[in-house]
Amino acid sequence: MTTKIIEAKKILETYAPAGEFLAYINKEEAEILKSLGASGTLVEETGIPSFQLPGYLEDTAKDYAKQATAAYSVPIDTSKFTGQQFVAGEDPLQTSAINLAQQGVGSYAPYLQAAQANITAQGGLTGPTAYQPFMSPYQQDVIDTSLTEFDKQAQIQQQALRDQAVGIPGAFGGGREGVQQAEYQTGSDRNRAMLHAGLLQQGYGQAQAAAQQAFANQGILGSQQMNLSNFQRAGLGADVGALGQLGSMRQAQEQARLTADQQAAQTGAYEPYGRLSQYGQGITGLTGGVAAAQYAQPQQQSPWSSALSTALGVGGLYQKMFHPQPLIGNIR
């Protein structure tokens, strides 16, 4: 059986085109040969296809195969265009923004504490006894002096009544004088009490007004402290936001440079494959064979547009994080 197969092989090879011999190939291998320009023409006597290249392309095909073997046998060093070395680092302005933000965390607390202290102090300025701390320490001296002067004038008036009674026969020391003295004393006591009450009311009114003014002042102070807190936070946020956005722009510029370097390295690494693809396409065109899929160079994008979009996104994030709205409004 084996002898017959060998004899059959010898017979078939006598009909093979010059330089060819019998071999087994699959469909994929046949397509590859066709893509290189082989026709796959059937040998008339045997019906076996021959994938021999035209003679004028044999040297070219061998050169192509040699170059392809050399190119595809060497692994691509992807480390030349991938990795962290192509990622722009944090810009110094971004670092300043982050440090400033960290230092500013809670920096508004003293203002809030001062505002809270003023609000607490307001609580002591309400109620029925709120006026007492504002009573004049000289209030009693004023009352005593005023009443002493009143008593002095009352005595003068009483003496005048006695002097008038002396000139009237039967009046001095009599009932008529006594009635006059009693009426005068009653009115004088009433006037003295009214004077005393008026002085007390005047002092109370002044103390109450002072207490109300102090209450209003404490509220104003609390409001101002809260405004200072909001201003401090807004100012800090504006500074941090500005530094962050400027840093992001500079980072975008550096990222654009690194991306351009990355794309250049990638293009250089894949250049042999693109060149071989064009070479093979040319050979196929000369032979009229079925063209293989053309090699596609890795898609490149604008380094600056990509980096800028990233910077704008990061810059906006800084703005939202570090330029907040005031926590609460003014205290009235």
SVG drawing of the C-alpha trace seen along z (x, -y; Angstrom):
<svg xmlns="http://www.w3.org/2000/svg" viewBox="-60 -141 75 143">
<polyline fill="none" stroke="black" stroke-width="0.4" points="0.0,0.0 2.8,-2.4 4.7,-1.6 1.7,-2.4 1.2,-5.8 4.9,-6.7 4.6,-5.7 1.4,-7.8 3.2,-10.8 6.0,-10.5 3.6,-10.3 1.6,-13.3 4.8,-15.4 5.8,-14.8 2.8,-17.0 3.6,-19.7 4.8,-23.1 8.6,-23.6 9.9,-23.9 6.8,-22.7 6.0,-19.5 2.9,-17.9 2.0,-19.2 -1.1,-19.5 -2.5,-23.0 -5.7,-24.1 -8.1,-26.8 -6.6,-29.5 -3.1,-28.8 -4.5,-28.8 -6.0,-32.2 -2.7,-33.5 -1.0,-32.3 -3.6,-34.0 -3.3,-37.2 0.4,-37.2 -0.4,-36.8 -0.7,-33.1 -3.6,-32.2 -4.5,-28.7 -4.8,-27.5 -5.7,-23.9 -3.2,-21.6 -5.1,-20.3 -3.8,-16.7 -4.4,-16.2 -6.9,-18.8 -4.6,-19.8 -4.4,-23.6 -1.0,-25.2 -0.3,-28.3 2.9,-29.2 3.7,-32.9 4.5,-34.4 8.1,-34.1 8.7,-37.9 7.4,-38.1 9.3,-35.3 12.2,-37.4 9.8,-40.1 7.7,-37.6 10.8,-36.1 11.9,-39.6 8.4,-40.3 8.4,-37.0 11.9,-37.7 10.9,-41.2 7.6,-39.9 9.4,-37.1 11.9,-39.6 9.2,-42.1 6.7,-39.7 9.3,-37.6 10.3,-40.6 7.8,-41.4 6.6,-45.0 8.0,-46.7 4.8,-48.3 6.6,-49.9 7.9,-52.5 4.4,-54.0 2.4,-52.8 2.7,-53.3 2.7,-56.0 5.5,-58.0 2.9,-59.3 0.6,-60.6 1.2,-64.2 1.9,-64.6 0.2,-66.9 1.0,-70.6 2.6,-72.7 -0.5,-75.0 -2.8,-72.0 -0.6,-71.0 -0.9,-74.5 -4.6,-74.4 -4.9,-71.1 -2.6,-72.2 -4.5,-75.5 -7.8,-73.6 -6.5,-71.2 -5.2,-74.1 -8.5,-75.9 -10.7,-73.0 -12.4,-74.2 -10.7,-77.7 -14.1,-79.3 -14.8,-77.7 -13.5,-80.7 -16.0,-83.0 -18.8,-80.6 -17.8,-80.2 -17.7,-84.0 -21.2,-84.2 -22.5,-81.5 -21.1,-83.4 -22.9,-86.6 -26.1,-84.7 -25.7,-83.2 -25.1,-86.6 -28.3,-87.8 -30.2,-85.3 -29.1,-87.2 -30.5,-90.4 -34.1,-89.2 -36.7,-88.7 -38.0,-90.9 -34.6,-91.4 -32.6,-92.2 -32.6,-95.9 -30.9,-95.5 -27.2,-95.3 -27.8,-98.6 -29.2,-100.6 -27.0,-103.6 -24.8,-103.1 -25.6,-106.8 -29.4,-106.3 -29.9,-106.2 -27.7,-109.2 -29.8,-111.1 -33.0,-110.1 -31.6,-111.0 -30.4,-114.3 -33.7,-115.1 -35.8,-114.1 -33.5,-116.1 -34.0,-119.2 -37.7,-118.5 -37.9,-118.2 -35.9,-121.5 -38.3,-123.3 -41.3,-121.8 -39.9,-123.1 -39.5,-126.5 -43.1,-126.5 -44.3,-125.4 -42.4,-128.2 -43.9,-130.6 -47.4,-129.4 -46.5,-130.0 -45.2,-133.4 -48.5,-134.3 -50.5,-133.1 -48.6,-135.4 -50.1,-138.5 -53.7,-137.2 -55.4,-137.8 -56.4,-134.5 -54.9,-132.4 -51.4,-131.6 -51.5,-128.5 -55.2,-128.0 -57.4,-125.6 -57.2,-127.5 -53.4,-127.3 -53.6,-123.6 -55.9,-123.0 -53.6,-124.8 -50.6,-122.9 -52.4,-119.5 -53.5,-120.2 -50.0,-121.4 -48.4,-118.3 -50.8,-116.0 -50.0,-117.6 -46.3,-117.7 -46.2,-114.0 -48.1,-113.2 -45.8,-115.3 -42.8,-113.7 -44.0,-110.2 -44.7,-111.1 -41.2,-112.6 -39.7,-109.4 -41.7,-107.2 -40.8,-109.4 -37.1,-109.1 -37.4,-105.4 -39.4,-105.1 -36.9,-107.3 -34.0,-105.1 -35.8,-102.0 -36.7,-103.3 -33.1,-104.3 -31.8,-100.9 -34.5,-99.1 -33.4,-101.1 -29.8,-100.3 -30.6,-96.6 -32.6,-96.6 -29.7,-98.4 -27.2,-95.8 -29.5,-93.0 -29.5,-94.6 -25.7,-95.1 -25.2,-91.4 -27.3,-90.4 -25.3,-92.6 -22.1,-91.3 -23.3,-87.7 -24.4,-88.5 -21.0,-90.2 -19.1,-87.2 -21.3,-84.9 -20.6,-87.1 -16.9,-86.9 -17.2,-83.2 -18.9,-83.1 -16.5,-85.6 -13.5,-83.6 -14.9,-80.4 -15.8,-82.1 -12.4,-83.7 -10.6,-80.5 -12.8,-78.7 -12.0,-81.3 -8.3,-81.0 -8.4,-77.2 -10.6,-77.2 -8.3,-79.6 -5.2,-77.7 -6.8,-74.4 -8.0,-75.6 -4.7,-77.2 -2.8,-74.1 -5.2,-72.0 -4.5,-74.1 -0.7,-73.7 -1.2,-70.0 -3.2,-69.8 -0.3,-71.3 2.1,-68.8 -0.3,-66.0 -0.5,-67.1 3.2,-66.9 3.4,-63.5 0.6,-62.2 2.3,-63.5 5.5,-61.6 3.4,-58.5 1.8,-58.7 5.1,-59.2 6.6,-56.1 3.5,-54.1 3.6,-55.1 7.3,-54.2 6.7,-50.8 3.9,-49.9 5.6,-51.6 7.1,-48.3 3.7,-46.6 2.2,-49.5 5.1,-49.5 4.8,-45.7 1.0,-46.0 1.5,-48.6 4.2,-46.4 1.9,-43.3 -0.9,-45.4 1.4,-46.4 2.4,-42.8 -1.2,-41.7 -2.1,-44.5 0.5,-43.4 -0.8,-39.8 -4.5,-40.5 -4.9,-38.4 -7.4,-38.8 -6.2,-41.7 -6.0,-41.0 -7.3,-43.4 -5.1,-46.5 -3.2,-47.2 -4.8,-50.0 -2.5,-52.4 -3.7,-52.9 -6.0,-55.9 -4.5,-59.0 -6.3,-61.9 -5.4,-65.5 -3.2,-65.5 -4.2,-69.0 -8.0,-68.5 -8.0,-65.4 -5.8,-67.0 -7.9,-70.2 -11.1,-68.3 -9.6,-66.6 -8.3,-69.9 -11.7,-71.6 -13.3,-68.7 -10.8,-68.7 -10.9,-72.5 -14.7,-72.4 -14.3,-69.9 -12.0,-72.2 -14.6,-75.0 -17.4,-72.9 -15.3,-71.5 -13.6,-74.6 -16.0,-77.5 -19.1,-76.6 -22.1,-78.7 -22.5,-80.2 -23.8,-77.7 -26.5,-80.1 -27.7,-83.6 -27.3,-86.7 -28.5,-86.6 -31.0,-89.4"/>
</svg>
